[in-house]
Amino acid sequence: MSIASVNLETANGNLHVSSGNTAVTVVYITNYSEDDAEFTLWALSSGETATNTTMIYNAVPVYAGDTYYLDLEKLIYNDNDALQANANINGRLSATVSYIAV
C-alpha cells in the first residue's frame, strides 16, 4: 500500500497517476481552514483531460475543519491513468490517497 498527499489548488492537479495497474482504496479531502471550500474530482484514462464526461464528483462542499472521505468506490487504474482534483479556493483543502498495486 502507498500513500500520496497534496494540497488542492484552483488549477487541476494529480492526486494519483498509476504506474502499472493500481487500485485507489480511499481518498481523504480535508479542509484545514476556518472557512468552507469545495472540491471537484475526475477519473482519467491515460491521455484524457478533465471534462464533464470524466468528472466523478462536482463541487462537493467540505466544511471548515471537516474531512470528506471516499472509501466505498474502488477504482482500478491502468498505467498512466490518473485521479485529478481541484478546489474552488486555494489554501483550504488537502487530499490524501491510498492505493495498492493489483
C-alpha positions as CSV (number, residue, x, y, z in Angstrom):
1,M,0.0,0.0,0.0
2,S,1.2,3.5,-0.8
3,I,0.0,7.0,0.3
4,A,0.3,10.3,-1.5
5,S,-0.8,13.7,-0.2
6,V,-1.2,17.1,-2.0
7,N,-2.7,20.5,-1.4
8,L,-5.6,21.2,-3.7
9,E,-5.5,24.4,-5.8
10,T,-7.9,26.0,-8.2
11,A,-5.9,24.5,-11.1
12,N,-6.5,20.8,-11.6
13,G,-3.7,18.6,-10.1
14,N,-2.9,14.9,-9.9
15,L,-3.8,13.1,-6.8
16,H,-2.7,9.8,-8.3
17,V,-1.1,8.7,-11.6
18,S,-0.9,5.0,-11.9
19,S,2.4,3.2,-12.5
20,G,1.3,-0.2,-13.8
21,N,-2.1,-1.4,-12.5
22,T,-3.3,0.1,-9.2
23,A,-6.4,0.4,-7.2
24,V,-7.3,3.5,-5.2
25,T,-8.7,2.3,-1.8
26,V,-9.5,5.6,-0.1
27,V,-9.4,9.3,-0.7
28,Y,-9.5,11.9,2.2
29,I,-10.2,15.5,1.4
30,T,-9.5,17.6,4.5
31,N,-10.4,21.3,5.0
32,Y,-7.7,22.6,7.3
33,S,-9.0,26.2,7.2
34,E,-11.6,28.1,9.1
35,D,-13.8,28.6,6.0
36,D,-15.8,26.2,3.9
37,A,-14.5,25.0,0.5
38,E,-15.4,22.7,-2.4
39,F,-13.6,20.1,-4.5
40,T,-14.2,18.5,-7.9
41,L,-12.7,15.2,-8.8
42,W,-12.0,13.5,-12.2
43,A,-11.1,9.9,-13.1
44,L,-9.0,9.9,-16.3
45,S,-7.8,7.2,-18.7
46,S,-4.3,7.7,-19.9
47,G,-4.1,10.7,-22.2
48,E,-7.6,12.1,-21.3
49,T,-8.2,15.6,-19.9
50,A,-10.6,16.7,-17.2
51,T,-14.0,17.3,-18.7
52,N,-17.7,17.0,-17.7
53,T,-17.5,13.5,-19.1
54,T,-14.7,12.4,-16.8
55,M,-15.9,14.2,-13.7
56,I,-17.0,11.9,-10.8
57,Y,-17.6,14.4,-8.1
58,N,-18.6,18.0,-8.7
59,A,-18.3,21.0,-6.3
60,V,-18.6,18.8,-3.1
61,P,-18.6,21.0,0.0
62,V,-16.1,20.4,2.8
63,Y,-17.0,22.5,5.8
64,A,-14.3,24.3,7.9
65,G,-12.3,21.8,9.9
66,D,-14.0,18.7,8.4
67,T,-12.9,15.8,6.3
68,Y,-14.8,14.2,3.4
69,Y,-13.7,10.7,2.5
70,L,-14.4,8.3,-0.4
71,D,-13.9,4.7,0.7
72,L,-16.8,2.8,-0.9
73,E,-15.8,3.2,-4.5
74,K,-12.7,1.2,-5.6
75,L,-11.3,2.5,-8.9
76,I,-8.9,0.3,-10.8
77,Y,-6.3,2.3,-12.9
78,N,-4.1,1.1,-15.8
79,D,-0.7,2.5,-16.4
80,N,-0.8,6.3,-16.6
81,D,-4.5,6.6,-15.7
82,A,-5.0,9.5,-13.3
83,L,-7.2,10.8,-10.5
84,Q,-7.3,14.6,-10.6
85,A,-8.9,17.2,-8.4
86,N,-9.2,20.9,-7.8
87,A,-10.6,23.3,-5.1
88,N,-12.7,26.3,-5.5
89,I,-10.3,28.4,-3.4
90,N,-6.5,27.9,-2.8
91,G,-5.1,27.2,0.6
92,R,-8.0,25.4,2.2
93,L,-8.0,21.7,1.2
94,S,-5.6,18.8,1.2
95,A,-6.0,15.4,-0.3
96,T,-4.6,12.0,0.8
97,V,-4.9,9.0,-1.5
98,S,-4.1,5.4,-0.5
99,Y,-3.6,2.9,-3.3
100,I,-2.2,-0.6,-4.0
101,A,-0.7,-2.4,-6.9
102,V,-3.1,-5.0,-8.5
